[in-house]
Amino acid sequence: MQNYFNSADVRSVKVIAMGGGSGLSTLLHGLKQYVTTSGETSAADGLPCISDLSAIVTVSDDGGSSGRLRKELNLPAPGDVRNCIVALSEEEALLSRLFQYRFPAGEGLGGHSFGNLFLSAMTAITGDFSQAIKHSSAILATRGHIYPATTSNAQLYAIMDDGSTVRGETNITASDRRIVELHMDPADAPPLAAAMEAIESADLITIGPGSLFTSLVPNLLVRNVSDAIARSAAVKVFVCNLMTQANESLDLSASDHIRALYKHARHRFFDYALVNRTPASPQLAAKYAEKRQSQIEADVDQIEALGVKPVLGEYLTEEVHPLEGLIARHQTHRVAQDLLRLMMELRDSPVPALGRES
C-alpha cells in the first residue's frame, strides 16, 4: 500500500472534509475535537491529531434564506457555510447561537438567519465571498479552514428518469422523478486555489455524509476538483448516509451511492467506505417509512466489487429535533475516531485491522 502521509509528522494528519448540509457540519463537529495548534502529535486516546482541518462546502442551495440572498445579492449560498463555521467554532455558546439565530418576522427579515446576513454583509465589504468566510471564521475562532466549492453563483440542473430537465436545487429535491444525472451551470465554475492546494497536501479526504445529489455531487462538478482528488495521495473515504432520502436516494444502497459519485466525478477514487450497521429502532424506522425512506443497505460484497474496503461501525444515534421530532444522526465522535484510527493503522501496518470490516 502506498504511503498516504503528506504531513512531515505522521502522528498528525491533514484532513479535508467535503460535502454540505447537516451531514458535513455534523462530521466537522466530531473532527474538530482532534485539531491541535500546540504542536501535540497524539490525542488523549492515542489517536493522531489533526494538524490542519479544512471543509470544502457546496454552495448551490437556492431555497430559504440562502436562496433569497443569492437572488437579491448575486452571491453563492451562505447557509451550509454558516453551519460549518458554527460547527468548527470555539465560541459555541453565545456567538454560535447568534450566527444561527433566524428572524421570526419583519418585512424583508423574516426567515433570514443572522449568520447568512453577516456573511452577505462581509462579502459586500471585502468584495469576495471567500474572504468573507475567512474573516467570519476568525471572529468565531474556528478550528479549521472553510472553503466554498466555488465562488461562482452556480445553479444545479438535473436530467430526470423521464428525460425532463429540472433546474434549481429546490425544484430538484421537490421532483417526484428519479435523478439520473446532475449538472452545474456554468459547467466550468472554477474552484478556489486554496481549496485545490489543500486537496493536494491532504493525508485524508472524506466525502459525505450528506444529500447525495445536492450536497455531495455538486463539489465534484466544480472544474478540476474530481481530478485533484483522484491525483491526491491522500486516503479517500466515503462516509455513507444513514437513511435514504426522498427524491434523491430512495432504494439506493451504499454501493449505489459510490457508483453515483464515480459517475459524476468520472474517476474511481475511494479507498474505504464507512457504513453504519446499527439497526434503527422500530419507532425511527416507522417514521422514515412514512416518506418511503429506510436505512441504507450495507451491501458489503458490492462495495468490495468496486475496489473499496468497507468499514462497518455503530454510527447511528437517534435524536429528538425540536421541529422534526425523532431523527437519525451520525454518532459524530465515533465516526471521527474511526477515521483517525484508520489513519493510525495505515501508518503502522500495510493492512489496517479496525475490527469492523467485513
C-alpha positions in Angstrom: 0.0 0.0 0.0 1.2 3.5 -0.9 2.5 5.9 1.7 -0.5 8.2 2.2 1.0 10.7 4.5 2.0 14.1 3.1 2.5 15.5 6.6 6.0 15.7 7.9 5.0 14.1 11.2 2.9 11.0 10.6 1.5 11.3 14.1 -0.7 14.2 12.9 -2.7 14.4 9.7 -4.2 16.9 7.4 -7.9 16.4 6.8 -10.2 17.6 4.1 -14.0 17.0 4.6 -16.2 17.6 1.6 -20.0 17.9 1.4 -22.8 20.1 2.6 -26.0 20.3 4.6 -26.2 19.0 8.1 -24.1 16.0 7.3 -20.9 17.9 6.8 -21.4 20.2 9.8 -22.1 17.1 12.0 -18.8 15.4 10.9 -16.8 18.6 11.4 -18.1 18.9 15.0 -16.6 15.5 15.7 -13.3 16.0 13.8 -12.6 19.4 15.5 -12.1 17.7 18.8 -8.8 16.3 17.4 -7.5 19.6 15.9 -4.3 20.8 17.7 -2.4 24.0 17.3 0.0 23.5 20.1 2.4 21.0 18.5 0.9 17.9 20.0 1.0 14.8 17.8 -1.4 12.5 19.5 -4.7 12.8 21.3 -5.5 11.6 24.8 -6.8 8.3 23.4 -3.7 7.7 21.4 -5.1 8.6 18.0 -3.3 11.0 15.7 -4.1 14.7 16.0 -5.3 16.8 13.1 -2.8 19.4 12.3 -4.9 21.0 9.6 -8.7 20.6 9.1 -10.4 22.0 6.0 -14.0 21.8 4.8 -15.0 22.2 1.1 -18.6 23.2 1.1 -21.3 23.1 -1.6 -22.9 26.5 -2.3 -25.7 25.6 -4.7 -28.7 25.9 -2.3 -31.4 28.1 -3.8 -34.1 27.8 -1.1 -35.0 29.6 2.1 -32.8 32.4 3.4 -29.8 31.3 1.2 -31.9 31.3 -1.9 -33.3 34.8 -1.3 -29.8 36.2 -0.7 -28.5 34.5 -3.9 -31.2 36.1 -6.0 -31.0 39.5 -4.4 -27.3 39.9 -4.0 -25.8 37.5 -6.6 -23.6 35.6 -4.3 -23.1 31.9 -3.5 -25.4 30.3 -1.0 -24.2 31.1 2.5 -26.3 28.6 4.6 -24.1 25.5 4.6 -21.0 27.6 5.0 -22.6 29.2 8.1 -23.4 25.8 9.6 -19.7 24.8 9.1 -18.4 27.9 10.7 -20.6 27.2 13.8 -19.6 23.6 13.9 -15.9 24.5 13.9 -16.3 27.4 16.2 -14.5 27.6 19.6 -17.3 30.0 20.7 -20.1 27.5 20.7 -22.2 29.4 23.2 -23.4 32.9 22.5 -21.7 33.7 19.2 -22.7 30.4 17.6 -26.3 31.0 18.8 -26.2 34.4 17.3 -25.0 33.1 13.9 -27.8 30.5 13.9 -30.5 33.0 15.0 -33.3 33.1 12.5 -35.6 36.2 12.5 -39.1 35.1 13.0 -40.7 38.1 11.4 -40.1 41.5 10.0 -40.5 42.9 6.4 -37.6 41.5 4.4 -36.0 40.0 7.5 -38.5 37.2 8.4 -36.9 33.8 7.7 -33.3 35.1 7.4 -30.6 33.8 9.7 -28.2 36.3 11.2 -25.2 34.3 10.0 -26.4 34.4 6.4 -26.9 38.2 6.6 -23.5 38.6 8.3 -21.7 36.6 5.5 -23.6 38.7 2.9 -22.5 41.9 4.5 -18.9 40.8 4.9 -18.9 39.8 1.2 -20.1 43.3 0.3 -17.3 44.9 2.5 -14.5 42.6 1.3 -15.7 42.2 -2.3 -15.0 38.4 -2.1 -17.1 35.6 -0.7 -14.1 33.5 0.3 -12.6 36.5 2.2 -16.0 36.9 4.0 -15.8 33.3 5.2 -12.2 33.8 6.3 -13.0 36.9 8.4 -16.2 35.4 9.8 -14.3 32.2 10.8 -11.7 34.4 12.6 -14.5 36.1 14.6 -15.9 32.8 15.7 -12.4 31.3 16.3 -12.9 28.2 14.1 -10.6 25.3 14.5 -10.2 24.8 10.7 -10.5 26.4 7.3 -13.7 26.6 5.3 -13.7 26.9 1.5 -16.7 27.2 -0.7 -16.6 24.7 -3.5 -16.7 27.7 -5.9 -17.4 31.4 -5.6 -19.4 31.3 -8.8 -23.1 31.8 -8.3 -23.7 28.4 -9.9 -27.0 26.7 -10.3 -27.7 22.9 -10.5 -29.9 21.2 -13.1 -30.8 17.6 -13.3 -31.8 15.2 -16.0 -34.6 13.0 -14.6 -35.5 9.4 -15.5 -38.3 10.6 -17.8 -35.8 12.7 -19.8 -37.0 16.0 -18.4 -34.7 18.7 -17.1 -35.3 20.3 -13.7 -33.4 23.5 -12.7 -32.5 24.7 -9.3 -31.8 22.6 -6.1 -35.2 23.3 -4.6 -37.1 22.1 -7.7 -34.8 19.1 -8.0 -35.4 17.9 -4.4 -39.2 18.5 -4.8 -39.5 16.5 -8.0 -41.2 13.0 -8.0 -38.8 11.8 -10.7 -35.6 10.0 -10.0 -32.4 11.9 -10.8 -30.3 10.3 -13.5 -27.5 12.9 -13.9 -26.7 16.2 -12.3 -25.0 19.2 -14.0 -23.8 22.6 -12.9 -24.3 25.9 -14.8 -21.8 27.3 -15.5 -20.1 24.0 -16.3 -16.7 25.5 -15.8 -17.3 27.0 -12.4 -13.7 27.5 -11.0 -12.6 26.2 -7.6 -10.6 28.3 -5.1 -6.9 27.9 -5.4 -6.6 27.5 -1.6 -9.0 24.5 -1.7 -7.1 22.9 -4.5 -3.8 23.3 -2.6 -5.5 21.8 0.5 -6.6 18.7 -1.5 -3.1 18.3 -2.9 -1.5 18.3 0.6 -4.1 16.3 2.4 -3.5 13.0 4.2 -7.2 12.2 4.4 -10.1 13.3 2.2 -13.7 12.4 3.3 -16.8 12.8 1.1 -20.1 12.6 3.0 -22.4 12.3 4.8 -24.9 14.5 3.0 -27.6 14.5 0.4 -26.2 12.5 -2.5 -27.1 14.8 -5.4 -27.5 18.2 -3.8 -24.7 18.1 -1.2 -22.0 15.6 -2.4 -22.1 15.6 -6.2 -22.0 19.4 -6.6 -18.5 19.6 -5.2 -17.3 17.1 -7.8 -18.8 19.1 -10.7 -16.6 22.1 -9.9 -13.9 22.4 -12.5 -10.8 20.2 -11.8 -11.9 19.2 -8.3 -12.5 15.5 -9.0 -9.2 15.3 -11.0 -7.4 16.8 -8.0 -9.0 14.2 -5.6 -8.0 11.4 -7.9 -4.4 12.6 -8.1 -4.0 13.2 -4.4 -2.0 10.7 -2.4 -4.5 11.0 0.5 -6.6 8.2 1.9 -10.1 8.8 0.4 -13.1 7.7 2.5 -16.8 7.8 1.7 -18.8 8.4 4.8 -22.2 6.9 3.9 -25.5 8.3 4.9 -27.7 6.5 7.5 -31.1 6.7 5.7 -32.3 7.0 2.1 -33.7 10.4 1.2 -36.9 11.2 -0.6 -36.4 12.5 -4.2 -32.6 11.8 -4.0 -31.7 8.3 -3.0 -34.8 6.2 -2.4 -33.9 2.5 -2.7 -30.2 3.2 -3.2 -27.7 1.0 -1.4 -24.3 2.1 -0.1 -22.6 0.9 -3.2 -25.2 2.7 -5.4 -24.1 5.9 -3.7 -20.5 5.3 -4.5 -21.4 4.5 -8.2 -23.3 7.8 -8.5 -20.4 9.7 -7.1 -18.0 7.9 -9.5 -20.3 8.6 -12.5 -20.3 12.3 -11.8 -16.6 12.6 -10.8 -15.5 10.4 -13.8 -13.0 8.9 -11.5 -12.9 5.9 -9.1 -11.0 7.1 -6.1 -12.4 5.8 -2.7 -10.1 3.5 -0.6 -12.6 3.0 2.2 -16.3 3.4 2.9 -17.6 3.9 6.5 -21.1 2.4 6.6 -23.5 2.1 9.6 -24.5 -1.3 10.8 -26.6 -0.2 13.8 -30.3 -1.0 13.3 -32.9 1.8 13.7 -35.4 1.5 16.5 -38.9 0.4 15.3 -40.2 4.0 16.1 -37.5 5.6 13.9 -37.9 3.1 11.1 -41.7 3.7 11.1 -41.3 7.5 11.0 -39.0 7.3 8.0 -41.2 4.7 6.3 -44.0 7.3 6.1 -41.9 9.0 3.5 -40.8 5.7 1.9 -37.3 6.2 3.4 -35.4 3.4 5.0 -31.9 2.5 6.3 -29.3 2.4 3.6 -28.3 -1.2 2.8 -24.7 -2.0 3.7 -24.1 -4.2 0.6 -20.6 -5.2 1.5 -20.0 -7.5 -1.5 -20.9 -4.8 -4.0 -18.8 -2.2 -2.2 -15.8 -4.6 -2.3 -16.5 -5.3 -6.0 -15.9 -1.5 -6.6 -12.4 -1.9 -5.1 -13.5 -0.1 -1.9 -12.9 -1.6 1.5 -16.0 -1.3 3.8 -15.7 -0.4 7.4 -18.8 -1.2 9.3 -19.5 0.7 12.5 -22.0 1.7 15.1 -22.7 5.1 13.7 -26.4 5.6 14.2 -27.8 7.7 17.0 -31.4 8.8 17.4 -32.2 12.4 18.5 -35.4 14.4 19.0 -35.3 17.5 16.8 -37.4 20.5 18.1 -39.2 20.8 14.7 -38.8 17.4 13.1 -39.2 15.0 16.0 -37.2 11.8 16.1 -34.4 11.8 13.6 -31.3 9.7 12.6 -27.9 11.3 13.2 -24.4 10.1 12.9 -22.6 9.3 16.1 -20.1 12.0 15.1 -17.3 11.3 17.6 -17.3 7.6 16.7 -17.0 8.4 13.0 -14.1 10.8 13.7 -12.4 8.2 15.9 -12.7 5.5 13.2 -11.3 7.8 10.6 -8.3 8.6 12.7 -7.9 5.0 13.8 -7.8 4.1 10.2 -5.0 6.6 9.6 -3.1 5.4 12.6 -3.3 1.8 11.5 -2.3 2.6 7.9 0.8 4.3 9.3 1.6 1.3 11.5 0.6 -1.6 9.2 0.0 -2.0 5.4 -3.3 -3.7 6.2 -5.5 -1.9 8.8 -7.3 -4.0 11.3 -10.1 -1.9 12.8 -12.1 -5.0 13.7 -15.2 -3.5 11.9 -14.6 -4.5 8.3 -16.4 -7.4 6.6 
